[in-house]
């Protein structure tokens, strides 16, 4: 029986699982978002949370502990210099898991694990309806901005298409004005 055994085995031996989780944490630190299976995302979350907590403490001892767990000094540097200061006043919950559709090949449940931005992307409310209601105006504003930029780009494209045509018309008009009319040739001779 596996009573009180919390870690997911993920079909791997312990050393392989630890190496995979360390690599996933480093990828998450570098790219701020990782798409993986739901089981792996749930297994990665506690490791990431512990690493951010080490980053918040910030001493050389904690940096060495993070390097010994992650094995990538560049990821630890990003963690301590960029990510930990962003979450300095959070008590926990540095990541979120967003469920996606099933994977096509084996129907595995996919998920995105990403850092919660401190600037307001995270909603403190646990009520989903209020979170969706608050997110709807922001999404509407973003779509309006996208539509505005798209319409501006279309008008610029139309103007740039009309400009060569107008230049060609102007050139033909100049050529016509430069060439003397038939009646004028006879008068000059």
VENRAMO-V12214 format. One record per pair of residues at least 12 apart in sequence whose C-alpha atoms are under 7 Angstrom apart, sorted by the first residue. I is the first residue (numbers start at 1). GAP is how many residues later the second one is. D is the distance in whole Angstrom. If there is no record, write none. Layout:
i = <I:I>
gap = <GAP:GAP>
d = <D:D>
This chain:
i = <8:21:22:22:25:25:26:26:29:29:30:32:32:33:33:33:33:34:34:34:35:35:35:36:36:36:37:37:37:37:38:38:38:41:41:45:49:51:52:52:54:55:55:55:56:56:56:58:86:87:94:94:95:95:95:95:96:96:96:96:97:97:97:97:98:98:98:99:99>
gap = <35:23:47:48:19:23:44:49:46:50:45:82:83:79:80:81:82:78:79:80:76:77:78:74:75:76:71:72:73:74:71:72:73:70:72:50:45:15:27:32:12:24:25:29:28:29:32:22:32:31:21:22:18:19:20:21:17:18:19:20:14:15:16:17:13:14:15:12:13>
d = <6:6:7:5:7:6:7:6:6:6:6:6:6:7:6:4:7:6:5:6:6:4:6:6:6:6:7:6:4:6:6:5:5:7:6:7:6:6:7:6:7:6:5:5:5:7:6:7:6:7:6:6:7:5:4:5:6:6:6:6:6:6:5:7:5:5:6:4:6>
